[in-house]
Amino acid sequence: MIRFIKRNIVFFISIIIAVILIAYGSLFNDSLNAVSSVVMTFVSDKFGWLYLLFIFFLCVFITWLAFSKYGNIKLGADDSKPEYSNFSWYAMLFCGGTGIGLVFWSIAEPLSHYIAPPNPIEPGTIEAANFSIRTCFLHWGITQWVCFAIVGLGLAYFQFRKNKRGQISDLLTPLVGEKATKGIFGKVIDVFSVVVSFAGVATSLGLGVSQISGGLNFLWNVPNQKETWFVIIFVITCIFLASAVSGVNKGIKFLSRINTYLAFILLFLGFMIGPTTMIFDTFVNGVGQHIQNFIGDVLMINPYGDNTWIMNWRVFYFAWFIAWTPFVGMFIARISKGRTIREFIIGVVIVPTIFTIIWLSVFGTIALNASANWNLMELKDIIALPETAVFIIFSQYPLVKVMSVLVIVLLAIFFITSADSATYSLSLMTSEGNPNPPIFKKIIWAIIEALLAFVLLSVGSIKPLQTISIAASLPFLFIMIAMCPALLIELKKESINKKN
């Protein structure tokens, strides 16, 4: 028994922390909100510059790595082959990573930046529209995927190429030694990675539930209340639990392919009902604006004035992506064995970024084009409830029912695939990196994720947990900084050994 507990110490400590968070969040939600807000404000004000600088560095580092002499190194033995076809791989990357957030914010965020851009941009102007589109490209494109890529690449390289455990702590072995990563230091890193992960997952699932419920209310007047949330979470949890238990090859792969097809259908319909010429113009102009302003936008911070917008949006997003990296990176690594480093980076960073830019060109244009039907104050009221904004905007176009139902179905399956991949990753992280974690751990983590999302929705807000996960991203930011030289040390070592 003692040996079992010792071998699963990361699992038991993580479960205890999760239970404490659920209890504290339900009983003392206001207190949790206050504390988390103070911590988040401190992190943003004191370290906002570091998040911006690190994300820019990652973009440069990952790009260099793809085209360096290390690009041909396999994530596995030299003769290993990819386990999944390119389409299945891309589908699982998209659905296991960013899908639910992209659908949730694809209408509300362009409108938000349009009516409330940072100074000195005037709200509701052409300049605000241009800023809105390129900002959405930045937030949901390369800056997000380089975060997932560095962790996923490190895990896949060390696990499949160097035969290490699939643990976050193992990525630091070249810097601190194997004794440290397998000792208390490593356990602390792994527990922290798990806590950051389930907090981030629960908030995203909460967002998905709120939008599904908002859509059902908008379409069929289904009450947007606790009972509805419980039914949604219960049904979807049962589905993703069955998918998680069946394994990656059956559950996630099958659902990801379905959802990718549905996403293409929704994208095509959006393109057809929207202002087609304006969508092309938005795409071309947005890409140009994005490339032209990329360095300035990533590193944008005002040392002499107000940084409220930057902290509430840019730093907030960068911190949120970093909070997601442990479990998304873990999942990406699992499905990427047999790829070369160059192929991995192109598949994980470039392909999703291109799809995201196309997606936001269509739905960002649909949102901004429809905004002419309301004044700025009315638009503020619409985006105050982002979970229903997409349905309100669709109501200004043909096929509103079809589009809205598609969004709800997409969100439901994204909910399943995101929770499914998170359940797998959390189980793996709490099983010493075992690529086939025990079923009982998958069941426990599935229940915890669902319970945490429901409890926080029921008490009125998932904001505290979201803020906690983002605040907790600061220590993980330093871990990610350390991953870069650690990976480089190992790659250089392999290159030298090959020469010899």
C-alpha positions in Angstrom: 0.0 0.0 0.0 2.8 2.4 1.0 4.6 1.6 -2.3 1.4 2.2 -4.3 0.9 5.6 -2.6 4.5 6.6 -3.1 4.3 5.6 -6.8 1.2 7.7 -7.2 2.1 10.6 -4.9 1.6 13.2 -7.7 -1.9 11.8 -8.3 -3.0 11.9 -4.6 -1.6 15.3 -3.9 -3.3 16.7 -7.0 -6.6 15.2 -6.1 -6.5 16.7 -2.6 -5.8 20.1 -4.1 -8.6 19.7 -6.6 -11.1 18.7 -3.8 -10.0 21.7 -1.7 -10.5 24.1 -4.7 -14.0 22.6 -5.3 -15.0 23.0 -1.6 -13.5 26.5 -1.3 -14.9 27.7 -4.6 -18.4 26.6 -3.6 -18.4 27.9 0.0 -16.2 31.0 -0.3 -16.6 32.1 -3.9 -16.4 35.8 -3.1 -13.2 35.3 -1.0 -11.7 33.2 -3.8 -12.6 35.9 -6.3 -11.0 38.7 -4.2 -7.8 36.8 -3.5 -7.3 35.6 -7.1 -7.9 39.1 -8.5 -5.2 40.6 -6.2 -2.8 37.9 -7.3 -3.6 38.4 -11.0 -3.2 42.2 -10.7 0.2 41.7 -9.1 1.3 39.2 -11.8 0.1 41.5 -14.6 1.6 44.7 -13.2 4.9 43.3 -12.2 5.6 40.7 -14.8 3.5 41.7 -17.8 6.6 42.7 -19.7 8.1 39.2 -19.1 5.1 37.5 -20.7 5.3 39.7 -23.8 9.1 39.2 -24.1 8.9 35.5 -23.7 6.2 35.0 -26.2 8.2 37.0 -28.8 11.3 34.9 -27.9 9.3 31.7 -28.4 8.1 32.8 -31.8 11.8 33.4 -32.9 13.1 30.2 -31.2 10.5 27.9 -32.6 10.9 29.3 -36.1 14.7 29.0 -35.9 14.4 25.4 -34.6 12.2 24.4 -37.5 14.7 25.5 -40.1 17.9 24.6 -38.2 20.0 21.5 -38.6 17.9 19.9 -35.9 14.8 20.0 -38.0 15.4 16.6 -39.4 15.6 14.8 -36.1 12.8 12.3 -35.5 10.6 12.4 -32.4 11.3 8.7 -32.0 13.7 6.2 -33.4 15.2 7.0 -36.9 12.9 4.5 -38.5 9.7 5.4 -36.7 6.7 6.4 -38.6 3.8 8.7 -37.7 0.9 6.9 -36.0 -1.8 9.1 -37.5 -2.5 10.5 -41.0 -1.9 14.2 -41.5 -5.7 14.9 -41.4 -6.3 13.0 -38.2 -3.3 14.6 -36.6 -4.4 18.1 -37.6 -7.9 17.4 -36.5 -6.8 16.2 -33.0 -4.4 19.2 -32.7 -7.2 21.6 -33.4 -9.9 19.9 -31.3 -7.7 19.0 -28.4 -6.2 22.5 -28.2 -8.0 25.7 -29.1 -11.3 24.7 -30.7 -13.8 25.6 -27.9 -12.2 29.0 -27.2 -12.0 30.0 -30.9 -15.7 29.3 -31.4 -16.7 31.1 -28.1 -14.7 34.3 -28.9 -14.9 34.4 -32.7 -17.8 36.9 -32.7 -17.5 38.6 -29.3 -13.7 39.4 -29.4 -13.7 41.3 -32.8 -16.6 43.4 -31.5 -14.9 44.0 -28.2 -11.7 45.4 -29.8 -13.9 47.4 -32.3 -15.9 49.2 -29.6 -13.2 49.4 -26.9 -9.7 49.5 -28.4 -6.7 50.9 -26.5 -5.9 54.6 -26.6 -5.4 56.5 -28.8 -7.6 54.5 -31.3 -11.1 55.8 -31.6 -13.9 53.2 -31.0 -16.1 52.3 -34.0 -13.7 53.6 -36.6 -11.9 52.0 -39.5 -8.7 52.1 -37.5 -10.5 50.2 -34.7 -11.7 47.6 -37.2 -8.2 47.0 -38.5 -6.8 46.8 -35.0 -9.6 44.4 -34.0 -8.9 41.9 -36.8 -5.1 41.9 -36.5 -5.4 41.5 -32.7 -7.6 38.5 -33.0 -5.1 37.0 -35.5 -2.4 37.6 -32.9 -4.2 36.2 -29.9 -5.5 33.0 -31.5 -2.7 32.4 -34.0 1.0 31.8 -33.7 1.4 33.3 -30.1 -0.9 30.6 -28.8 0.5 27.6 -30.7 4.2 28.3 -30.0 3.4 27.9 -26.3 1.8 24.5 -26.9 4.6 23.6 -29.4 7.6 24.1 -27.0 6.1 21.8 -24.3 4.8 19.2 -26.8 8.1 19.1 -28.7 10.1 18.8 -25.5 7.9 16.0 -24.2 7.8 14.1 -27.5 11.6 14.4 -27.9 12.6 13.3 -24.4 9.9 10.5 -24.2 10.2 9.0 -27.7 13.8 9.9 -28.6 15.5 9.7 -25.3 13.2 7.1 -23.6 12.4 9.3 -20.6 9.1 9.4 -18.8 6.4 11.6 -20.3 6.6 14.1 -17.4 7.0 17.9 -17.5 9.8 17.6 -14.9 11.9 15.4 -17.2 12.3 18.3 -19.6 14.6 20.0 -17.1 16.9 17.0 -16.7 19.7 18.5 -18.8 19.8 21.5 -16.4 19.2 20.0 -12.9 20.1 16.3 -13.4 18.0 13.1 -13.2 18.2 12.8 -9.5 16.4 16.2 -9.0 13.7 15.5 -11.6 12.9 12.1 -10.1 13.0 13.5 -6.5 11.0 16.1 -4.6 11.9 18.9 -7.0 10.4 16.8 -9.9 7.3 15.9 -7.9 6.6 19.6 -7.1 7.0 20.5 -10.8 4.6 17.7 -11.8 2.0 18.5 -9.1 2.1 22.2 -10.1 1.6 21.3 -13.8 -1.4 19.2 -12.9 -3.0 21.9 -10.8 -2.5 24.6 -13.5 -4.0 22.2 -16.0 -7.2 21.2 -14.3 -7.9 24.8 -13.3 -7.5 25.9 -16.9 -9.6 23.0 -18.3 -12.4 23.6 -15.8 -12.7 27.3 -16.8 -12.8 26.5 -20.5 -15.4 23.8 -20.0 -17.4 26.3 -18.0 -17.3 28.7 -20.9 -18.4 26.0 -23.3 -21.4 25.0 -21.0 -22.5 28.7 -20.7 -22.5 29.2 -24.5 -24.3 25.9 -25.2 -26.9 26.9 -22.6 -27.1 30.4 -24.0 -27.7 29.0 -27.5 -30.4 26.6 -26.3 -32.1 29.5 -24.6 -31.8 31.8 -27.7 -33.1 29.1 -30.1 -35.8 27.3 -28.0 -36.2 29.3 -24.8 -34.6 26.5 -22.7 -34.1 28.1 -19.3 -30.5 29.2 -18.8 -30.1 28.0 -15.2 -28.4 25.5 -13.0 -30.6 22.6 -13.9 -29.8 23.1 -17.6 -26.1 23.4 -16.9 -26.2 20.2 -14.9 -27.9 18.3 -17.7 -25.5 19.6 -20.3 -22.4 18.7 -18.1 -23.8 15.3 -17.1 -24.6 14.2 -20.7 -21.4 15.5 -22.2 -19.3 14.1 -19.3 -20.8 10.6 -19.9 -19.9 10.9 -23.6 -16.3 12.1 -23.1 -15.8 9.7 -20.3 -16.7 6.8 -22.6 -14.4 8.3 -25.2 -11.6 8.7 -22.8 -11.9 5.1 -21.6 -11.9 3.9 -25.2 -8.5 5.5 -25.8 -7.0 8.0 -28.2 -7.2 5.9 -31.3 -10.9 5.4 -31.0 -12.5 8.2 -29.0 -10.6 11.4 -29.6 -9.5 10.6 -33.2 -13.1 9.7 -34.2 -14.7 12.8 -32.6 -12.0 15.2 -33.8 -12.5 14.1 -37.4 -16.3 14.6 -37.1 -15.8 18.1 -35.5 -13.3 19.2 -38.1 -15.8 18.3 -40.9 -18.5 20.3 -39.0 -16.1 23.2 -38.5 -15.5 23.3 -42.3 -19.2 23.2 -42.9 -19.8 26.1 -40.5 -16.9 28.0 -42.1 -18.3 27.5 -45.6 -21.8 28.6 -44.6 -20.4 31.6 -42.9 -18.5 32.5 -46.0 -21.6 32.0 -48.2 -24.0 34.1 -46.0 -21.5 36.8 -45.1 -20.3 39.7 -47.3 -18.0 37.7 -49.5 -15.9 40.5 -51.0 -15.5 42.1 -47.6 -14.3 38.7 -46.2 -11.6 38.5 -48.9 -10.7 42.1 -48.2 -10.5 41.4 -44.5 -8.3 38.4 -45.0 -5.8 40.2 -47.3 -5.7 43.4 -45.2 -5.7 41.6 -41.9 -2.7 39.4 -42.9 -0.8 42.4 -44.1 -1.6 44.4 -40.9 -0.7 41.4 -38.8 2.7 40.9 -40.5 3.5 44.6 -40.6 2.7 45.2 -36.9 3.6 41.8 -35.5 6.7 42.8 -33.5 5.2 46.0 -32.2 1.9 44.3 -31.2 3.5 41.4 -29.4 5.8 43.7 -27.4 3.2 46.5 -27.0 3.4 47.9 -23.5 3.2 51.5 -22.3 5.9 52.4 -19.8 4.6 55.9 -19.3 0.8 55.5 -19.2 -2.2 53.3 -18.9 -1.8 49.6 -19.6 -5.3 48.4 -18.7 -6.2 47.1 -22.1 -2.8 45.3 -22.5 -3.1 43.6 -19.1 -6.8 42.7 -19.6 -6.3 41.3 -23.0 -2.8 40.6 -24.2 -1.1 39.6 -21.0 -4.3 37.8 -19.9 -4.3 35.7 -23.1 -0.6 34.9 -23.0 -0.9 33.8 -19.4 -3.9 31.7 -20.2 -2.1 30.0 -23.0 0.8 29.2 -20.8 -1.6 27.8 -18.2 -3.0 25.5 -20.8 0.4 24.3 -22.1 1.0 21.4 -19.6 -2.0 19.3 -20.7 -2.2 20.5 -24.3 1.5 19.9 -24.8 1.2 16.5 -23.2 -1.6 15.5 -25.6 0.2 16.9 -28.6 3.3 14.9 -27.7 1.3 11.7 -27.4 -0.1 12.0 -31.0 3.2 13.2 -32.6 5.5 10.3 -32.4 7.4 9.6 -35.6 7.3 13.2 -36.9 10.5 15.2 -37.5 11.0 18.4 -35.5 10.4 20.4 -38.6 7.3 18.5 -39.5 6.1 18.9 -35.9 6.5 22.7 -35.8 4.9 23.2 -39.2 1.9 21.0 -38.1 1.5 22.4 -34.6 2.2 26.1 -35.3 1.8 27.0 -39.0 -1.2 24.9 -40.0 -3.5 25.8 -37.0 -2.5 29.5 -37.4 -3.5 29.6 -41.1 -6.8 27.9 -40.3 -7.4 30.3 -37.4 -6.7 33.4 -39.6 -9.2 32.1 -42.2 -11.8 31.4 -39.5 -11.5 34.8 -37.9 -11.5 36.5 -41.3 -14.9 35.0 -42.0 -16.6 35.4 -38.6 -14.8 38.6 -37.6 -16.1 40.2 -40.9 -19.6 38.8 -40.1 -19.5 40.4 -36.7 -18.1 43.8 -37.8 -20.5 44.0 -40.8 -23.5 43.3 -38.6 -22.3 45.9 -36.0 -23.8 48.6 -38.2 -27.3 47.5 -36.9 -26.5 48.8 -33.4 -24.9 51.8 -31.8 -21.8 51.4 -29.6 -23.8 51.2 -26.3 -26.0 48.5 -27.7 -22.9 46.6 -28.9 -21.4 46.8 -25.4 -24.6 45.2 -24.1 -24.3 42.4 -26.6 -20.6 41.5 -25.9 -21.3 41.8 -22.1 -22.7 38.3 -22.6 -20.3 36.7 -25.0 -22.0 33.3 -24.7 -25.0 34.7 -26.6 -23.3 37.2 -28.8 -22.7 34.7 -31.6 -26.4 33.9 -31.8 -27.5 37.5 -31.8 -25.1 38.4 -34.6 -26.2 35.3 -36.7 -29.8 36.5 -36.3 -28.9 39.3 -38.8 -28.1 36.8 -41.5 -29.9 34.0 -43.4 -29.8 30.5 -42.1 -29.7 31.7 -38.5 -31.2 28.5 -37.1 -28.9 26.2 -39.1 -25.8 28.3 -38.1 -26.8 28.4 -34.5 -27.5 24.7 -34.2 -24.1 24.0 -35.9 -22.4 26.2 -33.3 -24.1 24.3 -30.4 -23.1 20.9 -31.9 -19.6 22.1 -32.5 -19.2 23.4 -29.0 -20.6 20.2 -27.5 -18.1 18.1 -29.5 -15.3 20.5 -28.7 -16.3 20.2 -25.1 -16.0 16.5 -25.4 -12.6 16.5 -27.3 -11.1 19.1 -25.0 -12.2 17.3 -21.9 -11.2 14.0 -23.4 -7.7 15.1 -24.2 -7.4 16.9 -20.8 -8.5 13.7 -19.0 -5.9 11.7 -20.9 -3.2 14.2 -20.2 -4.0 14.6 -16.5 -4.1 10.8 -16.1 -0.8 10.5 -17.9 0.8 13.3 -15.7 -0.3 11.5 -12.6 0.9 8.1 -13.7 4.6 8.7 -14.0 4.2 9.5 -17.7 2.6 6.1 -18.6 1.2 6.5 -22.1 -1.6 4.1 -21.1 -2.8 5.4 -17.8 -5.2 3.4 -15.6 -8.9 3.7 -16.4 -9.8 4.6 -12.8 -7.6 7.7 -13.0 -9.4 8.8 -16.2 -12.8 8.4 -14.5 -11.7 10.4 -11.4 -10.3 13.2 -13.5 -13.3 13.3 -15.7 -15.6 13.7 -12.6 -13.4 16.3 -11.1 -13.3 18.4 -14.3 -17.1 18.3 -14.6 -17.7 18.9 -10.9 -15.4 21.9 -10.8 -17.0 23.5 -13.8 -20.5 23.0 -12.5 -19.8 24.2 -9.0 -18.2 27.4 -10.2 -21.0 28.1 -12.7 -23.5 27.4 -9.9 -22.1 29.9 -7.5 -22.1 32.5 -10.2 -18.6 32.7 -11.7 -15.8 30.7 -13.2 -13.7 33.9 -13.1 -11.9 33.1 -9.8 -10.6 29.7 -11.1 -9.7 31.3 -14.4 -7.8 34.0 -12.6 -6.0 31.4 -10.4 -4.9 29.4 -13.4 -3.6 32.5 -15.0 -1.8 33.7 -11.9 -0.3 30.3 -11.5 1.1 30.5 -15.0 3.9 32.8 -13.7 5.9 30.0 -12.0 5.2 27.8 -15.1 6.5 30.6 -17.3 9.9 30.2 -15.6 9.7 26.4 -16.2 9.0 27.0 -19.9 11.9 29.5 -20.0 14.2 26.7 -18.7 12.8 24.2 -21.2 14.4 26.1 -24.1 18.1 25.8 -23.1 17.4 22.3 -21.7 16.1 21.1 -25.1 18.9 22.8 -26.9 21.5 21.2 -24.7 20.2 17.8 -25.5 19.9 18.5 -29.3 23.5 19.7 -29.4 24.6 16.7 -27.5 22.9 14.4 -30.0 24.4 16.3 -32.9 27.9 15.9 -31.4 27.4 12.2 -30.8 26.4 11.7 -34.4 29.5 13.4 -35.7 31.6 11.2 -33.4 
